[in-house]
Amino acid sequence: MKKIISFMHMSLDGFVAGPNGEMDWIKVDQEIFDHVGKRIGKGDTALYGRVTYEMMEGYWPTAADKPNATRHDIEHSKWYSKVHKVVLSKTMNPNSDQGTNTKIISDNLSERINEIKQSRSALGGSEDILLFGSPTATHSLMQQNLIDGYWLFINPIILGTGIPLFLNIKNKTKLKLLTTQQFACGVTELNYTVDRQ
């Protein structure tokens, strides 16, 4: 069955955004874009919380058409237009028309996520389902033990305050480190899977 992997940029002290959702401290460059693009380009399903989804919808559908579009803009825009999108939201109407590639999940989170994992697995392919950003959605999935791995990009900064990645954790979760990579801009990738044994 496909796995749910949380993809996040994080500060050294464990925050994924500033107190008001600020992300201006995140370092990205072409090296990181290329590295991330290789992995997500093989995937066919992406998970988002409502806020992140609305942010993505406001930019990526037309990003490739802009006169100053970068190679990353063009590549990610093409991927975004074809990927199957799942949005976790208690405020969006699951019956509203979000397009053929988008599904809204508003209740029965564990059951619905497992249905998605099974249905996407039945279509073949071995790539994981990536949960992009979306700290609130990530916290909801963590509380129900639905996250199968963490793909973290540790930025060389201590924020001191903000929105933490790990919040209200009640049980120990053992992780197994799969890969690491350091980038020239100072960001370090840590790729973990949850050890369920």
LUMBA-736898 format. One record per residue: chain; x, z, y of N, C-alpha, C in turn. Coordinates in steps of 0.05 Angstrom, whole numbers, plus 5000, padded with zeros to 4 digits. Layout:
<atoms>
+-------+------+------+------+------+------+------+------+------+------+
: chain :  nc1 :  nc3 :  nc2 : cac1 : cac3 : cac2 :  cc1 :  cc3 :  cc2 :
+-------+------+------+------+------+------+------+------+------+------+
:     A :    X :    Z :    Y :    X :    Z :    Y :    X :    Z :    Y :
...
+-------+------+------+------+------+------+------+------+------+------+
</atoms>
This chain:
<atoms>
+-------+------+------+------+------+------+------+------+------+------+
: chain :  nc1 :  nc3 :  nc2 : cac1 : cac3 : cac2 :  cc1 :  cc3 :  cc2 :
+-------+------+------+------+------+------+------+------+------+------+
:     A : 5017 : 5000 : 4976 : 5000 : 5000 : 5000 : 5017 : 5000 : 5025 :
:     A : 5008 : 4986 : 5045 : 5024 : 4985 : 5070 : 5026 : 5013 : 5083 :
:     A : 5047 : 5017 : 5098 : 5051 : 5043 : 5111 : 5046 : 5041 : 5141 :
:     A : 5038 : 5064 : 5153 : 5035 : 5066 : 5182 : 5060 : 5078 : 5193 :
:     A : 5074 : 5063 : 5210 : 5099 : 5071 : 5222 : 5095 : 5075 : 5253 :
:     A : 5101 : 5098 : 5263 : 5099 : 5104 : 5291 : 5124 : 5093 : 5305 :
:     A : 5120 : 5074 : 5324 : 5142 : 5062 : 5339 : 5142 : 5073 : 5367 :
:     A : 5163 : 5089 : 5374 : 5163 : 5103 : 5400 : 5191 : 5103 : 5413 :
:     A : 5191 : 5102 : 5439 : 5214 : 5110 : 5455 : 5211 : 5139 : 5460 :
:     A : 5233 : 5154 : 5459 : 5232 : 5183 : 5462 : 5256 : 5193 : 5477 :
:     A : 5252 : 5214 : 5493 : 5275 : 5227 : 5506 : 5290 : 5244 : 5486 :
:     A : 5314 : 5253 : 5492 : 5329 : 5269 : 5474 : 5315 : 5295 : 5468 :
:     A : 5299 : 5305 : 5487 : 5284 : 5330 : 5483 : 5256 : 5326 : 5472 :
:     A : 5250 : 5302 : 5462 : 5226 : 5299 : 5446 : 5201 : 5289 : 5461 :
:     A : 5204 : 5280 : 5486 : 5181 : 5270 : 5501 : 5179 : 5239 : 5500 :
:     A : 5154 : 5229 : 5498 : 5149 : 5201 : 5497 : 5139 : 5190 : 5524 :
:     A : 5133 : 5207 : 5542 : 5125 : 5200 : 5569 : 5129 : 5224 : 5587 :
:     A : 5130 : 5219 : 5613 : 5131 : 5241 : 5632 : 5104 : 5255 : 5634 :
:     A : 5101 : 5276 : 5650 : 5076 : 5291 : 5652 : 5052 : 5274 : 5659 :
:     A : 5055 : 5253 : 5675 : 5033 : 5236 : 5683 : 5035 : 5209 : 5669 :
:     A : 5047 : 5208 : 5646 : 5049 : 5184 : 5630 : 5072 : 5165 : 5639 :
:     A : 5090 : 5175 : 5656 : 5112 : 5158 : 5666 : 5130 : 5149 : 5643 :
:     A : 5137 : 5123 : 5644 : 5156 : 5112 : 5624 : 5179 : 5097 : 5638 :
:     A : 5184 : 5103 : 5663 : 5204 : 5089 : 5678 : 5233 : 5098 : 5670 :
:     A : 5235 : 5117 : 5652 : 5260 : 5127 : 5643 : 5269 : 5112 : 5617 :
:     A : 5251 : 5096 : 5606 : 5257 : 5082 : 5581 : 5277 : 5059 : 5586 :
:     A : 5298 : 5057 : 5570 : 5317 : 5036 : 5573 : 5311 : 5014 : 5552 :
:     A : 5308 : 4990 : 5562 : 5305 : 4967 : 5544 : 5322 : 4944 : 5555 :
:     A : 5333 : 4928 : 5536 : 5348 : 4905 : 5545 : 5345 : 4883 : 5523 :
:     A : 5358 : 4861 : 5526 : 5354 : 4839 : 5507 : 5363 : 4846 : 5479 :
:     A : 5384 : 4863 : 5477 : 5393 : 4871 : 5451 : 5371 : 4886 : 5436 :
:     A : 5358 : 4904 : 5450 : 5336 : 4919 : 5438 : 5312 : 4901 : 5432 :
:     A : 5305 : 4883 : 5451 : 5283 : 4865 : 5446 : 5288 : 4848 : 5421 :
:     A : 5313 : 4838 : 5418 : 5319 : 4821 : 5395 : 5317 : 4837 : 5369 :
:     A : 5327 : 4862 : 5369 : 5326 : 4879 : 5346 : 5297 : 4886 : 5338 :
:     A : 5281 : 4894 : 5357 : 5253 : 4901 : 5352 : 5238 : 4876 : 5343 :
:     A : 5243 : 4853 : 5357 : 5229 : 4829 : 5351 : 5232 : 4819 : 5322 :
:     A : 5255 : 4824 : 5310 : 5260 : 4816 : 5282 : 5241 : 4831 : 5264 :
:     A : 5236 : 4856 : 5270 : 5219 : 4872 : 5252 : 5189 : 4867 : 5257 :
:     A : 5181 : 4868 : 5282 : 5153 : 4865 : 5287 : 5143 : 4836 : 5283 :
:     A : 5161 : 4817 : 5286 : 5154 : 4789 : 5282 : 5144 : 4783 : 5254 :
:     A : 5152 : 4799 : 5235 : 5143 : 4795 : 5207 : 5117 : 4809 : 5201 :
:     A : 5108 : 4827 : 5219 : 5084 : 4843 : 5215 : 5059 : 4827 : 5222 :
:     A : 5037 : 4835 : 5210 : 5012 : 4821 : 5216 : 4990 : 4840 : 5227 :
:     A : 4997 : 4866 : 5230 : 4978 : 4885 : 5239 : 4991 : 4905 : 5258 :
:     A : 4978 : 4911 : 5280 : 4988 : 4931 : 5300 : 4966 : 4951 : 5306 :
:     A : 4974 : 4976 : 5308 : 4955 : 4997 : 5316 : 4961 : 5006 : 5345 :
:     A : 4940 : 5011 : 5360 : 4943 : 5021 : 5387 : 4922 : 5042 : 5393 :
:     A : 4929 : 5061 : 5411 : 4908 : 5077 : 5423 : 4895 : 5061 : 5446 :
:     A : 4873 : 5071 : 5456 : 4859 : 5056 : 5477 : 4876 : 5050 : 5501 :
:     A : 4890 : 5070 : 5512 : 4905 : 5066 : 5537 : 4927 : 5045 : 5533 :
:     A : 4942 : 5047 : 5510 : 4963 : 5028 : 5505 : 4951 : 5000 : 5500 :
:     A : 4929 : 4998 : 5486 : 4916 : 4973 : 5481 : 4907 : 4959 : 5507 :
:     A : 4895 : 4975 : 5525 : 4886 : 4963 : 5551 : 4910 : 4954 : 5567 :
:     A : 4932 : 4969 : 5565 : 4957 : 4961 : 5579 : 4967 : 4934 : 5567 :
:     A : 4968 : 4933 : 5541 : 4977 : 4908 : 5527 : 4959 : 4884 : 5534 :
:     A : 4933 : 4889 : 5533 : 4914 : 4867 : 5539 : 4916 : 4857 : 5568 :
:     A : 4925 : 4875 : 5585 : 4928 : 4867 : 5613 : 4953 : 4850 : 5619 :
:     A : 4971 : 4849 : 5599 : 4996 : 4834 : 5604 : 5001 : 4812 : 5583 :
:     A : 5001 : 4819 : 5557 : 5012 : 4801 : 5537 : 4996 : 4775 : 5532 :
:     A : 4970 : 4774 : 5535 : 4956 : 4749 : 5529 : 4966 : 4725 : 5547 :
:     A : 4974 : 4731 : 5571 : 4983 : 4710 : 5590 : 5012 : 4711 : 5597 :
:     A : 5027 : 4730 : 5585 : 5055 : 4734 : 5593 : 5072 : 4709 : 5590 :
:     A : 5067 : 4693 : 5569 : 5083 : 4669 : 5563 : 5078 : 4647 : 5583 :
:     A : 5055 : 4649 : 5598 : 5048 : 4627 : 5616 : 5060 : 4630 : 5644 :
:     A : 5072 : 4654 : 5649 : 5082 : 4659 : 5676 : 5108 : 4643 : 5681 :
:     A : 5111 : 4633 : 5706 : 5135 : 4616 : 5711 : 5162 : 4630 : 5706 :
:     A : 5162 : 4657 : 5709 : 5187 : 4672 : 5705 : 5188 : 4686 : 5678 :
:     A : 5172 : 4676 : 5659 : 5171 : 4689 : 5632 : 5198 : 4688 : 5619 :
:     A : 5206 : 4711 : 5608 : 5232 : 4713 : 5594 : 5227 : 4703 : 5565 :
:     A : 5249 : 4700 : 5550 : 5246 : 4693 : 5522 : 5230 : 4714 : 5507 :
:     A : 5236 : 4740 : 5514 : 5221 : 4762 : 5501 : 5191 : 4760 : 5507 :
:     A : 5184 : 4754 : 5533 : 5156 : 4751 : 5541 : 5142 : 4729 : 5524 :
:     A : 5155 : 4707 : 5521 : 5144 : 4684 : 5506 : 5140 : 4691 : 5477 :
:     A : 5161 : 4703 : 5464 : 5160 : 4709 : 5436 : 5139 : 4731 : 5430 :
:     A : 5139 : 4752 : 5446 : 5121 : 4774 : 5441 : 5092 : 4766 : 5447 :
:     A : 5088 : 4749 : 5467 : 5061 : 4739 : 5474 : 5050 : 4723 : 5451 :
:     A : 5066 : 4706 : 5439 : 5057 : 4690 : 5415 : 5050 : 4709 : 5392 :
:     A : 5067 : 4728 : 5387 : 5061 : 4747 : 5365 : 5036 : 4763 : 5371 :
:     A : 5033 : 4772 : 5395 : 5009 : 4789 : 5403 : 4983 : 4773 : 5399 :
:     A : 4984 : 4747 : 5405 : 4959 : 4731 : 5404 : 4950 : 4727 : 5375 :
:     A : 4968 : 4729 : 5356 : 4960 : 4724 : 5328 : 4957 : 4749 : 5311 :
:     A : 4970 : 4771 : 5320 : 4970 : 4795 : 5303 : 4942 : 4808 : 5302 :
:     A : 4936 : 4820 : 5279 : 4911 : 4835 : 5276 : 4914 : 4862 : 5290 :
:     A : 4897 : 4868 : 5310 : 4899 : 4892 : 5325 : 4878 : 4912 : 5318 :
:     A : 4886 : 4937 : 5314 : 4868 : 4959 : 5308 : 4871 : 4980 : 5330 :
:     A : 4848 : 4987 : 5343 : 4849 : 5005 : 5366 : 4835 : 5031 : 5358 :
:     A : 4849 : 5053 : 5362 : 4837 : 5079 : 5357 : 4825 : 5090 : 5383 :
:     A : 4799 : 5093 : 5385 : 4787 : 5101 : 5410 : 4760 : 5114 : 5404 :
:     A : 4755 : 5137 : 5418 : 4729 : 5150 : 5416 : 4710 : 5141 : 5438 :
:     A : 4721 : 5126 : 5457 : 4704 : 5117 : 5480 : 4697 : 5087 : 5479 :
:     A : 4712 : 5071 : 5465 : 4705 : 5043 : 5463 : 4684 : 5039 : 5442 :
:     A : 4666 : 5020 : 5447 : 4645 : 5014 : 5428 : 4656 : 4998 : 5404 :
:     A : 4654 : 5008 : 5380 : 4665 : 4994 : 5357 : 4651 : 4967 : 5351 :
:     A : 4626 : 4964 : 5363 : 4611 : 4940 : 5359 : 4615 : 4920 : 5381 :
:     A : 4630 : 4927 : 5402 : 4634 : 4909 : 5424 : 4653 : 4886 : 5416 :
:     A : 4650 : 4863 : 5429 : 4665 : 4840 : 5423 : 4693 : 4842 : 5435 :
:     A : 4713 : 4848 : 5419 : 4741 : 4849 : 5428 : 4757 : 4825 : 5418 :
:     A : 4743 : 4806 : 5407 : 4757 : 4782 : 5396 : 4759 : 4785 : 5366 :
:     A : 4765 : 4762 : 5353 : 4766 : 4761 : 5324 : 4789 : 4777 : 5312 :
:     A : 4810 : 4782 : 5327 : 4833 : 4795 : 5316 : 4834 : 4825 : 5322 :
:     A : 4812 : 4836 : 5332 : 4813 : 4864 : 5341 : 4790 : 4881 : 5328 :
:     A : 4797 : 4904 : 5318 : 4778 : 4922 : 5306 : 4781 : 4949 : 5320 :
:     A : 4758 : 4962 : 5327 : 4757 : 4988 : 5339 : 4750 : 5009 : 5318 :
:     A : 4766 : 5031 : 5317 : 4760 : 5053 : 5299 : 4754 : 5077 : 5317 :
:     A : 4729 : 5088 : 5314 : 4722 : 5111 : 5332 : 4715 : 5136 : 5317 :
:     A : 4712 : 5134 : 5290 : 4705 : 5158 : 5274 : 4716 : 5155 : 5246 :
:     A : 4713 : 5176 : 5230 : 4722 : 5176 : 5202 : 4751 : 5165 : 5200 :
:     A : 4769 : 5176 : 5216 : 4795 : 5165 : 5219 : 4810 : 5161 : 5193 :
:     A : 4811 : 5182 : 5176 : 4826 : 5180 : 5151 : 4815 : 5158 : 5133 :
:     A : 4789 : 5158 : 5130 : 4777 : 5138 : 5113 : 4781 : 5109 : 5123 :
:     A : 4778 : 5106 : 5149 : 4780 : 5079 : 5161 : 4809 : 5069 : 5161 :
:     A : 4828 : 5087 : 5166 : 4856 : 5079 : 5166 : 4864 : 5071 : 5137 :
:     A : 4856 : 5086 : 5117 : 4862 : 5079 : 5090 : 4850 : 5053 : 5081 :
:     A : 4826 : 5047 : 5092 : 4813 : 5021 : 5087 : 4830 : 4998 : 5098 :
:     A : 4840 : 5003 : 5123 : 4856 : 4982 : 5136 : 4882 : 4978 : 5120 :
:     A : 4895 : 5000 : 5111 : 4920 : 4998 : 5096 : 4915 : 4982 : 5070 :
:     A : 4893 : 4988 : 5057 : 4887 : 4974 : 5031 : 4880 : 4945 : 5036 :
:     A : 4863 : 4939 : 5056 : 4855 : 4912 : 5061 : 4878 : 4895 : 5070 :
:     A : 4896 : 4905 : 5087 : 4919 : 4890 : 5097 : 4939 : 4886 : 5074 :
:     A : 4941 : 4906 : 5056 : 4959 : 4904 : 5033 : 4949 : 4882 : 5014 :
:     A : 4923 : 4879 : 5011 : 4911 : 4859 : 4994 : 4918 : 4831 : 5003 :
:     A : 4924 : 4828 : 5029 : 4930 : 4801 : 5040 : 4959 : 4793 : 5034 :
:     A : 4975 : 4812 : 5023 : 5003 : 4806 : 5017 : 5022 : 4814 : 5039 :
:     A : 5047 : 4808 : 5034 : 5067 : 4816 : 5053 : 5076 : 4845 : 5050 :
:     A : 5100 : 4851 : 5058 : 5110 : 4878 : 5054 : 5115 : 4893 : 5080 :
:     A : 5109 : 4880 : 5102 : 5115 : 4894 : 5128 : 5095 : 4916 : 5133 :
:     A : 5106 : 4936 : 5147 : 5089 : 4960 : 5154 : 5070 : 4953 : 5177 :
:     A : 5050 : 4971 : 5180 : 5032 : 4970 : 5203 : 5044 : 4987 : 5224 :
:     A : 5051 : 4976 : 5247 : 5064 : 4991 : 5268 : 5044 : 5002 : 5288 :
:     A : 5047 : 5028 : 5294 : 5031 : 5041 : 5315 : 5049 : 5042 : 5339 :
:     A : 5041 : 5026 : 5360 : 5057 : 5023 : 5383 : 5051 : 5044 : 5404 :
:     A : 5071 : 5060 : 5412 : 5067 : 5080 : 5433 : 5044 : 5098 : 5426 :
:     A : 5025 : 5100 : 5444 : 4999 : 5113 : 5439 : 5002 : 5142 : 5429 :
:     A : 5013 : 5160 : 5446 : 5018 : 5188 : 5436 : 4992 : 5202 : 5427 :
:     A : 4970 : 5198 : 5441 : 4945 : 5212 : 5432 : 4936 : 5202 : 5405 :
:     A : 4937 : 5176 : 5400 : 4930 : 5165 : 5374 : 4949 : 5175 : 5353 :
:     A : 4975 : 5176 : 5360 : 4995 : 5185 : 5341 : 4990 : 5214 : 5333 :
:     A : 4983 : 5231 : 5353 : 4977 : 5259 : 5347 : 4954 : 5262 : 5328 :
:     A : 4933 : 5245 : 5332 : 4909 : 5246 : 5315 : 4917 : 5238 : 5286 :
:     A : 4933 : 5218 : 5283 : 4942 : 5209 : 5257 : 4960 : 5230 : 5243 :
:     A : 4977 : 5242 : 5259 : 4995 : 5263 : 5248 : 4979 : 5286 : 5237 :
:     A : 4958 : 5294 : 5252 : 4942 : 5318 : 5243 : 4928 : 5313 : 5217 :
:     A : 4924 : 5287 : 5210 : 4911 : 5281 : 5184 : 4932 : 5269 : 5164 :
:     A : 4957 : 5273 : 5170 : 4979 : 5265 : 5152 : 4977 : 5235 : 5145 :
:     A : 4972 : 5218 : 5165 : 4968 : 5190 : 5161 : 4992 : 5173 : 5170 :
:     A : 5012 : 5186 : 5182 : 5037 : 5172 : 5190 : 5056 : 5172 : 5167 :
:     A : 5066 : 5148 : 5160 : 5084 : 5146 : 5137 : 5114 : 5143 : 5145 :
:     A : 5119 : 5140 : 5171 : 5146 : 5138 : 5180 : 5148 : 5137 : 5211 :
:     A : 5172 : 5141 : 5221 : 5177 : 5141 : 5249 : 5200 : 5123 : 5256 :
:     A : 5195 : 5104 : 5274 : 5216 : 5086 : 5284 : 5221 : 5093 : 5313 :
:     A : 5241 : 5110 : 5317 : 5245 : 5123 : 5343 : 5269 : 5111 : 5357 :
:     A : 5266 : 5107 : 5383 : 5288 : 5098 : 5400 : 5294 : 5120 : 5420 :
:     A : 5315 : 5134 : 5414 : 5322 : 5158 : 5430 : 5338 : 5150 : 5455 :
:     A : 5326 : 5155 : 5478 : 5338 : 5148 : 5503 : 5356 : 5171 : 5513 :
:     A : 5379 : 5164 : 5525 : 5398 : 5184 : 5533 : 5389 : 5199 : 5559 :
:     A : 5368 : 5214 : 5556 : 5357 : 5229 : 5579 : 5343 : 5254 : 5569 :
:     A : 5344 : 5275 : 5585 : 5328 : 5299 : 5580 : 5308 : 5301 : 5602 :
:     A : 5282 : 5300 : 5594 : 5261 : 5300 : 5615 : 5253 : 5328 : 5623 :
:     A : 5255 : 5347 : 5604 : 5247 : 5375 : 5611 : 5218 : 5380 : 5609 :
:     A : 5201 : 5361 : 5614 : 5172 : 5364 : 5612 : 5160 : 5336 : 5607 :
:     A : 5135 : 5336 : 5597 : 5122 : 5311 : 5593 : 5103 : 5312 : 5569 :
:     A : 5098 : 5289 : 5557 : 5081 : 5287 : 5533 : 5099 : 5287 : 5509 :
:     A : 5097 : 5307 : 5492 : 5115 : 5308 : 5469 : 5105 : 5290 : 5446 :
:     A : 5124 : 5280 : 5430 : 5116 : 5265 : 5407 : 5104 : 5283 : 5386 :
:     A : 5117 : 5305 : 5381 : 5107 : 5324 : 5360 : 5092 : 5347 : 5373 :
:     A : 5066 : 5347 : 5368 : 5048 : 5366 : 5381 : 5030 : 5379 : 5361 :
:     A : 5027 : 5405 : 5362 : 5009 : 5420 : 5344 : 5014 : 5413 : 5314 :
:     A : 5039 : 5412 : 5307 : 5046 : 5408 : 5279 : 5043 : 5433 : 5263 :
:     A : 5026 : 5432 : 5243 : 5019 : 5456 : 5227 : 5035 : 5459 : 5201 :
:     A : 5044 : 5436 : 5191 : 5058 : 5436 : 5166 : 5086 : 5422 : 5168 :
:     A : 5104 : 5431 : 5152 : 5130 : 5418 : 5151 : 5127 : 5390 : 5141 :
:     A : 5142 : 5371 : 5152 : 5142 : 5343 : 5143 : 5171 : 5336 : 5138 :
:     A : 5177 : 5330 : 5113 : 5205 : 5322 : 5106 : 5207 : 5292 : 5111 :
:     A : 5230 : 5285 : 5123 : 5236 : 5257 : 5130 : 5261 : 5248 : 5116 :
:     A : 5262 : 5222 : 5110 : 5286 : 5210 : 5099 : 5296 : 5189 : 5118 :
:     A : 5321 : 5192 : 5127 : 5333 : 5172 : 5146 : 5339 : 5147 : 5131 :
:     A : 5328 : 5124 : 5141 : 5333 : 5098 : 5128 : 5355 : 5083 : 5142 :
:     A : 5354 : 5081 : 5169 : 5375 : 5067 : 5184 : 5378 : 5079 : 5211 :
:     A : 5402 : 5074 : 5223 : 5407 : 5081 : 5251 : 5421 : 5058 : 5264 :
:     A : 5418 : 5056 : 5290 : 5433 : 5036 : 5305 : 5437 : 5045 : 5333 :
:     A : 5460 : 5042 : 5344 : 5465 : 5048 : 5372 : 5467 : 5023 : 5388 :
:     A : 5455 : 5023 : 5411 : 5455 : 4999 : 5428 : 5473 : 5004 : 5452 :
:     A : 5482 : 4982 : 5464 : 5501 : 4983 : 5486 : 5490 : 4999 : 5510 :
:     A : 5464 : 4998 : 5514 : 5452 : 5012 : 5537 : 5451 : 5042 : 5533 :
:     A : 5459 : 5052 : 5509 : 5459 : 5081 : 5504 : 5436 : 5091 : 5487 :
:     A : 5417 : 5074 : 5481 : 5394 : 5081 : 5464 : 5403 : 5081 : 5435 :
:     A : 5393 : 5101 : 5419 : 5399 : 5102 : 5391 : 5373 : 5100 : 5375 :
:     A : 5373 : 5082 : 5356 : 5349 : 5079 : 5338 : 5352 : 5097 : 5314 :
:     A : 5331 : 5111 : 5307 : 5329 : 5127 : 5283 : 5304 : 5118 : 5268 :
:     A : 5308 : 5109 : 5244 : 5286 : 5098 : 5228 : 5281 : 5116 : 5203 :
:     A : 5259 : 5130 : 5204 : 5253 : 5150 : 5183 : 5229 : 5142 : 5166 :
:     A : 5228 : 5150 : 5141 : 5204 : 5149 : 5125 : 5197 : 5177 : 5119 :
:     A : 5170 : 5182 : 5116 : 5161 : 5209 : 5108 : 5166 : 5212 : 5078 :
:     A : 5179 : 5234 : 5071 : 5185 : 5240 : 5043 : 5162 : 5256 : 5031 :
:     A : 5145 : 5243 : 5016 : 5120 : 5256 : 5005 : 5125 : 5269 : 4978 :
:     A : 5149 : 5270 : 4968 : 5155 : 5282 : 4941 : 5156 : 5312 : 4944 :
+-------+------+------+------+------+------+------+------+------+------+
</atoms>
